[in-house]
Amino acid sequence: MTAHPSPAVFPYDPGGFWDEMFEAPGRVRPHYAPLARRLATLSPAEVERRQRTADLSFQARGITFAVNQGSEGVEKIMPFDLVPRILTAAEWRTIERGLEQRVRALNLFLHDIYHEARILSDGAVPADLVLGSRGYRREVRGMDMPGGVYTHVVGSDLVRDHSGQFYVLEDNLRTPSGVSYVVENRRVLKRTWPQLFHENDVRPVEGYAQDLLDVLRAIAPESADDPTIVLLTPGVYNSAYFEHAFLAKGMGVQMVEGTDLFVDDGALYMRTTRGRQRVDVVYRRVDDDYLDPLASRPDSILGASGLLAVYRMGRLSLANAIGAGVADDKAIYAYVPRIIRYYLAEEPILPTIRTYLPNEPGDLHYILEHIGELVVKAVNESGGYGMLIGPHSTRAEQEEFRQLVRANPRGYIAQPTLALSRHPCWVEDHFEGRHVDLRPFVLFGRELKVSPGGLTRVAMRPGSLVVNSSQGGGGKDTWVLAEGGSGSTST
């Protein structure tokens, strides 16, 4: 698709990065042209007024996330930029096909490693890497999951490089968060600036909660004719608590904490004002280690004693399955292309980023020599923690990470520093480019469905490559255009 000059655009310098909206100064990508024309008609005061209105709407609706550090308190309003990110129907088809392929292959991988482990005996993936992963759970070996599905909710992070190519940065297969902001970003933008939707046919995102409910019903034990479903939250101080409450309300199910649950006579129950009620399906937002104090951490109060035994007897379904985390181990990530070829006999549709594993001597040497050029990540951390961005680091930080990698090679990976794509964002009184990524969400029950769009995360700080909300990042509404790309608005 060839970009063309827009008859009227707002002042903006796309810089030397791939810009989602501009090909060059004054040259707008065709699918952004209606949006660019509308933005160009507004004064800075008008844009600022709409941005303030959006911020107030987030505050009024209590759209927050929690952080456990810093001086700004525990709970913060989710930063939001009102200029939407737009994907064409063709771009989305590639993303959708690539994610479907990836999720199917990873589920086959999970079933295999907990049963015959053919991929390990064939040497396609190193056995010590899998069996030594913190996400590998021996207690679920031999268990058959409903439909063979381990990952019912997946949030894979995609980035676009300087050439415009999408890459998978990492997979989130345990308790991925952020989908509530996908829906709320859309609601707030429609309320704040409905005129933006008049010239584009945008695919809807508001049905996610009901789609998730369909998945949870589909995986219920066969003995449950009318399954009782609950959402298990760690509690109000969890960073994603807003999302837990949002999804429970959207699905019409009870949100519970570990103290609300107990096991009796081989079944899981929740306490209610009318007495105990049996639970058949748990959409859990609690990590494996904390689900059952009898099986893992005896100090946990976030789960229920005996839950694992009920699960192993097939009298309870969990989404996502216990043990799914081994497949989003950052070291296993390096082998996902091989996993796709092994189980599906297909080439990966979405490429992965070159990944160096310090437990390989050649890779270790390269990392230590080139650490100032690489992004080094701890395999068991998330949210932007435990990470070194080499080009933005000091010599002291680089030396610290050299020592960490030498001391624990299995605990780290390294990747080249990508020039993440940028998008115009409203900053004080003008538009500036900020780096972005994309987290689409995949649901897998009886069938596999990729929700259109996803969470575009924004590195709000100038020059930053860290988009995580816990590190100062924010979000945008993400539009997927329907086939044809423009016309009447879809709601």
C-alpha positions as CSV (number, residue, x, y, z in Angstrom):
1,M,0.0,0.0,0.0
2,T,1.6,3.3,-1.1
3,A,1.5,6.3,1.1
4,H,0.4,9.7,-0.3
5,P,0.6,13.3,0.8
6,S,-2.4,14.3,3.0
7,P,-4.1,17.5,2.0
8,A,-3.8,18.7,5.6
9,V,-1.8,17.2,8.4
10,F,-0.8,18.4,11.8
11,P,2.9,19.2,12.6
12,Y,4.7,16.0,13.5
13,D,8.2,14.6,13.0
14,P,8.2,10.8,12.6
15,G,12.0,10.7,13.2
16,G,14.1,7.8,12.1
17,F,11.8,5.0,13.2
18,W,9.0,3.1,11.6
19,D,6.0,5.3,12.3
20,E,2.6,3.7,12.4
21,M,0.8,6.8,11.0
22,F,3.4,8.6,8.9
23,E,5.7,7.4,6.2
24,A,7.6,10.6,6.2
25,P,7.0,14.2,7.4
26,G,3.7,15.3,5.8
27,R,3.1,11.8,4.3
28,V,0.3,9.9,6.0
29,R,-0.3,6.2,5.5
30,P,-3.6,5.8,3.5
31,H,-5.6,4.0,6.2
32,Y,-4.8,6.9,8.6
33,A,-5.8,9.7,6.2
34,P,-9.3,10.3,7.6
35,L,-8.0,10.5,11.1
36,A,-5.1,12.8,10.1
37,R,-7.5,15.1,8.3
38,R,-9.7,15.3,11.4
39,L,-6.8,16.0,13.7
40,A,-5.5,18.7,11.4
41,T,-8.7,20.7,11.8
42,L,-8.3,20.9,15.6
43,S,-6.4,23.5,17.6
44,P,-4.1,22.4,20.3
45,A,-6.6,23.7,22.9
46,E,-9.4,21.5,21.4
47,V,-7.1,18.4,21.4
48,E,-6.1,19.1,25.0
49,R,-9.7,19.5,26.0
50,R,-10.6,16.1,24.6
51,Q,-7.5,14.5,26.3
52,R,-8.5,16.0,29.7
53,T,-12.1,14.7,29.2
54,A,-10.7,11.2,28.4
55,D,-8.5,11.4,31.6
56,L,-11.4,12.4,33.7
57,S,-13.5,9.6,32.3
58,F,-10.8,7.1,33.3
59,Q,-10.8,8.5,36.7
60,A,-14.6,8.5,37.1
61,R,-14.8,4.9,35.9
62,G,-12.0,3.9,38.3
63,I,-9.9,2.4,35.4
64,T,-6.7,1.8,37.4
65,F,-3.7,-0.4,38.0
66,A,-1.7,-1.0,41.1
67,V,2.0,-0.6,41.6
68,N,4.0,-1.8,44.5
69,Q,6.9,0.7,44.4
70,G,7.5,4.4,44.1
71,S,6.1,7.4,46.0
72,E,2.9,7.8,44.0
73,G,0.8,5.3,46.0
74,V,-0.5,1.9,45.4
75,E,-3.2,2.7,42.8
76,K,-2.9,4.9,39.7
77,I,-5.1,5.9,36.8
78,M,-4.1,4.1,33.6
79,P,-2.4,6.6,31.3
80,F,-4.3,6.9,28.0
81,D,-3.5,8.6,24.8
82,L,-6.5,9.5,22.7
83,V,-5.0,9.1,19.2
84,P,-5.9,5.5,18.1
85,R,-3.6,3.0,16.6
86,I,-5.0,1.6,13.3
87,L,-4.4,-1.8,11.7
88,T,-5.6,-2.6,8.2
89,A,-7.6,-5.7,7.6
90,A,-4.6,-7.3,5.7
91,E,-2.2,-6.6,8.6
92,W,-4.7,-8.1,11.0
93,R,-5.1,-11.3,8.9
94,T,-1.4,-11.9,9.1
95,I,-1.4,-11.3,12.9
96,E,-4.4,-13.5,13.4
97,R,-3.1,-16.4,11.3
98,G,0.3,-16.2,13.0
99,L,-1.1,-16.2,16.5
100,E,-3.5,-19.1,15.8
101,Q,-0.6,-21.1,14.5
102,R,1.6,-20.2,17.5
103,V,-1.1,-21.0,20.1
104,R,-2.0,-24.4,18.5
105,A,1.7,-25.4,18.4
106,L,2.3,-24.4,22.0
107,N,-0.7,-26.4,23.2
108,L,0.6,-29.5,21.3
109,F,3.9,-28.9,23.0
110,L,2.4,-28.7,26.4
111,H,0.4,-31.8,25.9
112,D,3.4,-33.6,24.7
113,I,5.9,-32.7,27.5
114,Y,3.3,-33.7,30.1
115,H,2.7,-37.1,28.3
116,E,5.0,-38.9,25.9
117,A,7.6,-36.0,25.7
118,R,8.5,-37.0,22.1
119,I,9.9,-33.6,21.3
120,L,12.4,-34.0,24.2
121,S,13.4,-37.6,23.3
122,D,13.9,-36.5,19.6
123,G,16.2,-33.7,20.8
124,A,14.2,-30.9,19.0
125,V,14.1,-29.0,22.3
126,P,16.7,-29.6,25.1
127,A,15.1,-31.7,27.9
128,D,17.1,-29.9,30.6
129,L,15.7,-26.6,29.5
130,V,12.1,-27.8,29.8
131,L,12.4,-30.0,32.9
132,G,14.5,-27.3,34.6
133,S,12.0,-24.5,33.9
134,R,10.3,-23.0,36.9
135,G,7.0,-23.3,35.0
136,Y,7.2,-27.0,34.5
137,R,4.9,-28.8,37.0
138,R,5.5,-32.5,37.5
139,E,2.3,-32.8,39.5
140,V,0.2,-32.5,36.3
141,R,2.1,-35.1,34.3
142,G,-0.2,-37.6,32.6
143,M,-3.3,-35.3,33.1
144,D,-5.6,-34.9,30.2
145,M,-7.0,-31.4,29.8
146,P,-10.5,-30.7,28.3
147,G,-10.0,-30.7,24.5
148,G,-6.3,-30.9,25.0
149,V,-6.2,-27.2,25.7
150,Y,-3.8,-25.8,28.3
151,T,-3.9,-22.1,27.4
152,H,-7.4,-20.8,27.3
153,V,-6.3,-17.1,27.5
154,V,-3.1,-16.0,25.7
155,G,-1.7,-12.5,25.4
156,S,1.3,-12.4,23.1
157,D,3.4,-9.3,22.8
158,L,4.1,-8.1,19.2
159,V,6.5,-5.4,18.1
160,R,7.2,-3.8,14.8
161,D,10.8,-3.0,13.7
162,H,12.3,-0.4,11.4
163,S,11.1,-2.2,8.3
164,G,7.5,-2.5,9.5
165,Q,7.8,-6.3,10.1
166,F,5.8,-7.6,13.1
167,Y,7.7,-9.9,15.5
168,V,6.6,-11.9,18.5
169,L,8.5,-10.5,21.5
170,E,7.1,-12.9,24.1
171,D,4.1,-15.1,25.0
172,N,2.0,-14.8,28.1
173,L,0.4,-18.1,28.8
174,R,-0.4,-18.1,32.5
175,T,-2.4,-15.1,33.7
176,P,-2.1,-12.5,30.9
177,S,-3.6,-9.1,31.8
178,G,-4.6,-6.0,30.0
179,V,-7.8,-7.0,28.1
180,S,-10.0,-4.8,30.3
181,Y,-8.1,-1.7,29.0
182,V,-8.8,-2.9,25.5
183,V,-12.5,-2.6,26.1
184,E,-12.3,0.5,28.3
185,N,-10.0,2.4,25.9
186,R,-12.7,1.9,23.2
187,R,-15.6,3.0,25.5
188,V,-13.8,6.1,26.6
189,L,-12.7,7.1,23.1
190,K,-16.3,6.6,21.8
191,R,-17.6,8.7,24.6
192,T,-14.9,11.4,24.3
193,W,-14.6,11.7,20.6
194,P,-17.3,9.8,18.7
195,Q,-16.7,11.8,15.5
196,L,-13.4,9.8,15.0
197,F,-15.5,6.7,14.3
198,H,-17.7,8.2,11.6
199,E,-15.3,7.6,8.7
200,N,-13.9,4.2,9.6
201,D,-15.5,0.8,9.9
202,V,-13.8,-0.5,13.1
203,R,-14.3,-4.0,14.3
204,P,-15.8,-4.3,17.8
205,V,-14.1,-5.4,21.0
206,E,-16.9,-5.1,23.5
207,G,-17.9,-8.8,23.4
208,Y,-14.7,-10.2,25.0
209,A,-16.2,-11.0,28.4
210,Q,-19.0,-13.1,26.9
211,D,-16.5,-14.8,24.6
212,L,-14.4,-15.7,27.6
213,L,-17.4,-17.0,29.4
214,D,-18.1,-19.3,26.5
215,V,-14.6,-20.7,26.7
216,L,-15.0,-21.3,30.5
217,R,-18.3,-23.1,30.0
218,A,-16.7,-25.2,27.2
219,I,-14.0,-26.6,29.5
220,A,-16.3,-27.5,32.4
221,P,-16.1,-31.1,33.7
222,E,-18.6,-33.4,31.9
223,S,-20.4,-34.0,35.2
224,A,-21.4,-30.3,35.4
225,D,-24.6,-29.8,33.5
226,D,-24.9,-26.1,34.6
227,P,-21.3,-25.3,35.6
228,T,-20.6,-22.8,38.4
229,I,-17.7,-20.5,37.3
230,V,-15.7,-18.2,39.5
231,L,-12.9,-15.8,39.0
232,L,-10.1,-16.2,41.5
233,T,-8.3,-13.0,42.4
234,P,-5.3,-12.5,44.7
235,G,-7.1,-9.5,46.1
236,V,-7.4,-5.7,45.9
237,Y,-3.7,-5.1,46.1
238,N,-2.9,-7.0,42.9
239,S,-1.9,-4.8,40.0
240,A,-4.7,-6.1,37.8
241,Y,-7.5,-6.1,40.4
242,F,-9.5,-3.6,38.3
243,E,-9.4,-6.1,35.4
244,H,-10.5,-9.0,37.7
245,A,-13.6,-7.1,38.8
246,F,-14.3,-5.9,35.3
247,L,-14.2,-9.4,33.8
248,A,-16.2,-11.0,36.6
249,K,-18.9,-8.4,36.2
250,G,-18.9,-8.7,32.4
251,M,-19.3,-12.5,32.6
252,G,-21.8,-12.4,35.4
253,V,-19.7,-14.7,37.6
254,Q,-18.6,-14.5,41.2
255,M,-15.2,-13.0,42.0
256,V,-13.6,-14.9,44.9
257,E,-10.4,-14.9,47.0
258,G,-8.7,-17.9,48.4
259,T,-10.4,-17.5,51.8
260,D,-13.7,-17.9,50.0
261,L,-12.9,-21.4,48.8
262,F,-12.5,-24.8,50.5
263,V,-12.3,-28.5,49.5
264,D,-14.6,-31.1,50.9
265,D,-15.4,-34.7,49.8
266,G,-13.3,-34.4,46.6
267,A,-14.9,-31.2,45.4
268,L,-14.2,-27.4,45.5
269,Y,-16.8,-25.2,47.2
270,M,-17.2,-21.5,47.8
271,R,-18.8,-19.9,50.8
272,T,-21.9,-17.9,50.1
273,T,-24.6,-16.2,52.3
274,R,-26.8,-19.2,51.4
275,G,-24.3,-21.8,52.3
276,R,-21.7,-23.6,50.4
277,Q,-21.8,-23.9,46.6
278,R,-19.9,-26.2,44.4
279,V,-17.4,-24.7,41.9
280,D,-16.7,-26.4,38.6
281,V,-14.5,-23.9,36.7
282,V,-12.0,-21.4,38.1
283,Y,-10.7,-18.6,35.9
284,R,-7.7,-18.1,38.0
285,R,-5.6,-14.9,38.2
286,V,-3.3,-16.5,40.7
287,D,0.1,-18.1,39.8
288,D,0.7,-21.8,40.1
289,D,2.8,-21.6,43.2
290,Y,0.0,-20.0,45.2
291,L,-3.0,-22.1,44.1
292,D,-2.7,-24.9,46.7
293,P,-0.6,-24.5,49.9
294,L,-0.5,-28.3,50.2
295,A,1.2,-28.7,46.8
296,S,3.6,-25.7,46.7
297,R,3.9,-22.8,49.0
298,P,2.6,-23.6,52.4
299,D,2.4,-19.9,53.3
300,S,0.0,-19.1,50.5
301,I,-3.5,-17.8,51.5
302,L,-4.3,-17.0,47.8
303,G,-5.6,-20.5,46.9
304,A,-7.3,-23.4,48.6
305,S,-5.8,-26.5,50.3
306,G,-6.6,-29.6,48.3
307,L,-7.4,-27.8,45.1
308,L,-4.8,-29.7,43.1
309,A,-6.2,-33.0,44.2
310,V,-9.7,-32.0,43.0
311,Y,-8.1,-30.8,39.7
312,R,-6.2,-34.1,39.2
313,M,-9.4,-36.1,39.7
314,G,-11.1,-34.2,36.8
315,R,-13.7,-32.6,39.1
316,L,-12.5,-29.1,38.5
317,S,-11.3,-27.2,35.4
318,L,-8.8,-24.3,35.6
319,A,-8.1,-21.6,33.0
320,N,-5.3,-21.5,32.3
321,A,-4.1,-25.0,33.1
322,I,-1.5,-25.6,35.8
323,G,1.9,-26.0,34.2
324,A,1.2,-23.9,31.1
325,G,3.9,-21.4,32.2
326,V,6.7,-23.7,30.9
327,A,5.7,-22.6,27.4
328,D,6.2,-18.9,28.0
329,D,9.6,-19.4,29.7
330,K,11.8,-16.7,28.0
331,A,14.4,-19.4,27.2
332,I,11.8,-21.7,25.6
333,Y,10.8,-18.7,23.4
334,A,14.0,-19.3,21.4
335,Y,12.7,-22.7,20.4
336,V,9.1,-21.8,19.4
337,P,9.9,-21.7,15.6
338,R,11.3,-25.2,16.0
339,I,8.2,-26.2,18.0
340,I,5.9,-24.9,15.2
341,R,7.8,-26.9,12.6
342,Y,7.9,-30.0,14.8
343,Y,4.1,-30.3,15.5
344,L,2.6,-28.5,12.5
345,A,5.2,-29.0,9.8
346,E,4.8,-25.3,8.9
347,E,7.0,-22.3,8.8
348,P,6.3,-19.7,11.4
349,I,4.0,-16.9,10.1
350,L,5.2,-14.4,12.7
351,P,8.9,-14.4,13.2
352,T,10.6,-14.4,16.6
353,I,13.6,-12.2,17.7
354,R,17.1,-13.7,17.6
355,T,17.6,-14.9,21.2
356,Y,20.9,-15.7,22.9
357,L,20.9,-18.3,25.7
358,P,23.8,-17.8,28.2
359,N,23.8,-21.5,29.0
360,E,25.2,-22.0,25.5
361,P,29.0,-21.2,25.7
362,G,29.1,-19.4,22.4
363,D,26.0,-17.3,23.3
364,L,27.4,-16.5,26.7
365,H,30.6,-15.2,25.3
366,Y,28.7,-13.0,22.8
367,I,26.4,-11.6,25.5
368,L,29.3,-10.7,27.8
369,E,31.2,-9.0,24.9
370,H,28.2,-7.1,23.5
371,I,26.1,-6.5,26.5
372,G,26.0,-2.7,25.8
373,E,24.1,-3.5,22.5
374,L,21.6,-6.1,23.8
375,V,18.5,-6.3,25.9
376,V,19.1,-8.8,28.8
377,K,16.0,-10.2,30.5
378,A,15.6,-12.4,33.6
379,V,13.5,-15.4,32.4
380,N,11.2,-15.4,35.5
381,E,10.5,-11.7,35.7
382,S,7.8,-9.6,34.0
383,G,6.4,-6.1,33.9
384,G,9.7,-4.6,32.8
385,Y,11.6,-5.8,35.9
386,G,14.9,-7.7,35.9
387,M,15.9,-6.2,32.5
388,L,18.8,-4.3,31.1
389,I,18.5,-2.2,27.9
390,G,22.1,-2.1,26.9
391,P,22.2,1.1,24.8
392,H,20.4,3.0,27.6
393,S,22.5,1.6,30.5
394,T,25.5,2.7,32.4
395,R,28.8,0.8,32.5
396,A,28.1,0.0,36.1
397,E,24.7,-1.5,35.2
398,Q,26.3,-3.5,32.4
399,E,28.9,-4.9,34.7
400,E,26.2,-5.8,37.3
401,F,24.3,-7.8,34.6
402,R,27.5,-9.5,33.4
403,Q,27.9,-10.8,36.9
404,L,24.3,-11.9,37.2
405,V,24.4,-13.7,33.8
406,R,27.7,-15.5,34.7
407,A,26.3,-16.6,38.1
408,N,23.0,-17.9,36.7
409,P,23.1,-18.6,32.9
410,R,19.8,-20.4,32.9
411,G,18.1,-17.4,34.5
412,Y,18.7,-14.9,31.6
413,I,18.3,-14.4,27.9
414,A,19.6,-11.6,25.6
415,Q,18.2,-10.2,22.4
416,P,19.1,-7.4,20.0
417,T,17.7,-4.0,20.8
418,L,14.9,-3.4,18.4
419,A,14.0,0.1,17.1
420,L,10.3,-0.3,18.1
421,S,7.8,1.5,15.9
422,R,6.4,4.8,17.1
423,H,3.0,6.5,17.0
424,P,1.9,10.1,17.4
425,C,0.9,10.9,21.0
426,W,-0.5,14.1,22.6
427,V,2.2,15.5,24.8
428,E,1.3,18.8,26.7
429,D,0.4,21.0,23.7
430,H,1.6,19.1,20.6
431,F,2.1,15.6,19.0
432,E,5.3,13.6,19.6
433,G,6.3,10.1,18.6
434,R,6.3,7.4,21.4
435,H,7.4,3.8,21.0
436,V,4.5,1.2,21.1
437,D,3.9,-2.5,21.1
438,L,0.8,-4.6,20.8
439,R,-0.7,-7.3,23.0
440,P,-3.6,-9.2,21.2
441,F,-5.6,-11.7,23.1
442,V,-6.4,-15.2,22.0
443,L,-9.2,-17.3,23.5
444,F,-9.1,-21.1,23.1
445,G,-12.0,-23.3,24.1
446,R,-13.8,-25.5,21.6
447,E,-12.3,-23.3,18.9
448,L,-9.6,-20.7,18.7
449,K,-10.5,-17.0,18.4
450,V,-8.2,-13.9,18.3
451,S,-10.0,-10.8,19.6
452,P,-9.7,-8.0,17.0
453,G,-7.1,-5.4,18.0
454,G,-5.6,-5.8,21.4
455,L,-3.8,-3.5,23.8
456,T,-1.4,-1.0,22.3
457,R,1.0,-0.1,25.0
458,V,2.8,3.2,24.9
459,A,6.2,4.1,26.4
460,M,5.0,7.5,27.6
461,R,8.5,8.7,28.5
462,P,10.5,10.3,25.7
463,G,12.9,7.8,24.0
464,S,11.9,5.0,26.4
465,L,11.4,1.5,25.0
466,V,9.7,0.2,28.1
467,V,5.9,0.1,27.6
468,N,4.8,-1.6,30.8
469,S,2.3,0.3,32.9
470,S,4.4,-0.5,36.0
471,Q,7.3,1.4,34.4
472,G,5.3,4.5,33.3
473,G,3.7,3.1,30.2
474,G,0.2,3.8,29.0
475,G,-2.3,2.7,26.4
476,K,-4.2,3.5,23.2
477,D,-7.4,2.3,21.6
478,T,-6.5,-0.2,18.8
479,W,-8.6,-0.2,15.7
480,V,-8.8,-3.1,13.3
481,L,-10.5,-2.0,10.1
482,A,-13.1,-4.3,8.6
483,E,-12.6,-5.5,5.1
484,G,-12.9,-2.4,2.9
485,G,-11.4,-0.2,5.6
486,S,-13.9,2.6,5.8
487,G,-17.6,3.2,5.9
488,S,-20.1,3.2,8.7
489,T,-19.0,2.7,12.2
490,S,-19.1,-0.8,13.8
491,T,-20.2,-0.8,17.5
